[in-house]
Amino acid sequence: MNLTLHVWRQKSRDAKGGFVTYEARDISPDMSFLEMLDVVNEGLIGRGEEPIAFDHDCREGICGTCGMMINGYAHGPRRGTTVCQLHMRSFRDGETLAIEPWRATAFPVVKDLVVERGAFDRIVAAAGFISVPTGSAPDGNAIPVPKPVADRAMDAAACIGCGACVAACPNASAMLFTAAKVSHLGLLPQGQPERWERARKMVARMDAEGFGTCTNHYECEAACPKEISVEFIARMNRDYVQAVLKDRGPGASKDAGAG
């Protein structure tokens, strides 16, 4: 396969970026998209040029590190697929591809296709955990969890924090990510003691990071490589409203609402 790539190049966060055109020659249809970029980078390095910077780690679709817009689609055209799982056979020989980083104020570009996603880490750090004292590790069967509840919690826990939901949303909202992190703990009995405080604090942190509000476009669900349902957003909104009404934490009534 031979492809024409229009790749966003930006030297640093403060530098002005722009698209640069490259030719990808003799690409195997069985390569992943990241492997194709590796081949292009080998050619650039061989010519003494700066390689294209992009995030990657496990290359197995489970770490959430890779992420880029391909022809306007987060992670590319295949549904339920990360960039590292996207194979070149998904494209046609001779096709032109536009490759750019996530576009969101809360995800500033670091270099080329790399963005800084520390905002997600700060949302989780706000309350995305269970901190009640447990003593020694309890037996796994000590707290029975109904299978439908366990399955639902696992559906939410499948979120890999890649940021595709934010990149696809016209408002750059992080509601699906935050809702998944709130819900997978809030569904389980171990997460009940801090359920209301968790929703309130994580939504407040999300708003403070500068993400947009949710206006029910559902682009987040369509772009999510783990196909997490927007139903979790409704669940988080209910928890947030109850948290504010209960006023279980200082300043709860002053927090911004979950859009």
N, C-alpha and C positions, 0 to 999 in steps of 0.2 A: 504493500500500500504506500502511496505517496500523498502527503497532506500538506496544506498550507496553514500555518499557525500564526494568529495575531495574539501575541502574548503581552500582558501588561508588565512593564518594567518600571521600577521605582527604586532608586538607590537607598532611600531612607524615609523615615516617617515625615520629615519636613521637606523632602525633595519633591519636585514636580515630576509626575509620572506620565507615561504614554505607551501606546501600543507599538510593538516592534514585530516585524514579520520575519518568520523563519520557515524553512522548508524541512519537513520530516520525510526522509526518503527510506525506502525499503523497510517499512515497518510491518512486522508480523501481525496478522489479525488476532493472534493468540496472546499478544502482549497486553498487559494492563496499561491504563492511561499513564500511570506513574512510570512504568518501564519505558514507555514511549518518550516521556520527558527526560528520562535518564539517557536515552540514546541521543536525543537532541543536545543535551548538556555535554555529552562526550565529544560531540562534534564541535561545540563552542569552545570547550577547553583545548581541544586539539588545534584550534585556530587562534588560541591565545585570548579568547573573549571571556567575559564574565558569564558563568552559568546562571540559569534561571533558578531563583530561590523559591522553594515550595516546601510546605510542611509534610512530613510523613514519619511513620514509625513502624507499626506492626505489619502493615500492608495485608491485613487479613479482615479488615472491616469491623474491628472491635474497639479500636483505641480512640477514634474520633479526631485524630490529628490532622489527617489530610482533609482538604476542603477548598474548592474553587468553583467559580462559575464557568460553565462550558456552554457557549452559545446561549447564554442567558438562563441556563438551568443550574441550580445548585447540585453539585456532584454529577452533572451530566444528564442525558436524556432518559436513562433507565431508572424506573421507579424502584425504591427499596434497595438502592445500591450506592456504596461509597465510591469515591474516585479510584481507590486502590483496587476495587472489585470490578470496575468498569473496563471491559475489554475493547480493544480497537476494532473488533468485528462489529461493534455497535455503530460504526461509522462507514461511510462509503469511500472507496478509492477516489482520490482527487478532491475530497471535501475540504472546505475552509472552516477552521475552528477558531472562535474567539475565546481566549482564556484570560480570566481576570479574578482578582481576589474577592472575598466577601466585601460587600459594601454596607457599612453601618458605622455610625458615629462611635458606638461603643466598641467597635472592632477596628482600631486604627491600623493602617498598613505599616508593617515593619520594613519589609523589603519585597519587591516583586509580588508574588502570590501569597506571602506570609503575612498574617494579621495577628495582632495581640488579643487573645481571648481571655485575659485575666479577669474580665468582668464576670464570666461564668464561675470562676473559682471563688470570687468574692460573694456571689449569691449563695453558693453552697456553704461557704464559711459562716454566713450570717446565721444559719440555723438548719442546714441540711444534714443533720446527724441526730443521733440519740445519745443523750448525755446523762440519763438517769443512772444512779448507782446500781450495779448488778451483782457485785461481789464476785464470786467465782463463776466460771462459765456454766450456765444452766444446761440441763439436758435438752437435746434438740426437740424432744417430744413433750417437754414440760408445759408448753403453751400451745395448745392445739390451734391451728389456723385452718379454717374451712378452705377447701380447694379452690372454689371460685374466687375467694378473696386473695389467696396466694397467687393464683394465675393473674389476677388483675394487677396486683402489686408488681409482679414480674414484668408485665407488659410495660408499666411505667419505668421500671428499673432498667429496661433495655436501652434507655437514652445514653448515647455515647458522648454527648456534649460537643458535637462537631460544629454547631453553629449554622447548619443549613436552614433551620427554621427561621432564624434571624435574617439570613441573607435573602431568602425567598420572600419574606413578608414585605409588602410595600411600605409598612410603617417601621420596619426593623424591630419588631416586637420579640421579646424573649419569653413570651407567655407559655409556649409549649414546653420549652426547656424547664422553666421554673415550675410549671405545673407537674411535670413528670417527677422532678426531684421532691416536691412537696407531697405528691400523692403516693409514691412507692413506700414512704415511711408512714404516712398518715393512714394508710389502709391496714397496716399490721398492728396487732395489739401492743407490740413493743414501742410503737411510735405514738400511742395515744396520750401519754402524759404531757407531751410537748406539742401536740397537734396544732392547737390554736396559735401558740406563740410562734411555731415554725412558719405557718402560713403568713402571719403578720410580718415577721422579720424578713423573710425571703422576698416577699412582694415589695416591701419598703426598700430593700437593697437593690432589687431590680429597677425600680423607678429611679433611684439615686444614680445608677450607672448610666442613665440616659437612653435606655431602650424606649421604643415607641409603644403605643397602646394597641390592644387587639381590637380590630374591627371586623372580625369574622370573615376574612377572605379565604381561610382554609389553605392558603399556600403553604403554611408550615407543615401541615399533615402530608400534603402532596410531596414535599421535598424531603421529608424525614427519611433517612435511609433505614430506620428501624420501624417506620410506619406507625408511629405513636399517634393515638387518636386525640383529636381536639376535645373529646369528652372530658379529658383530664383538666382542661382549662376551666370548664364549668364547675368541676368539682373543687378546684382550688379557689375559685371565686366564692363559692358557698362557704368554704372554710374561712376565707378571709373576712367575709361579712360577719360570720359568727364570732370570729376572733375579736373584731372591733367592738361588736355589741357586748361581748363578755368583758372587754377591757381588762384582760388578764395580765397585761404588761404595761409599764410606764410609757405614756405617750402614745398609746395605741390609737386613740381617737384622732391624733394629729397625722397619722401616716397617710400617704397618698393611696387612693383606691386602686384595685386591680382593674385595669382598663378593659 
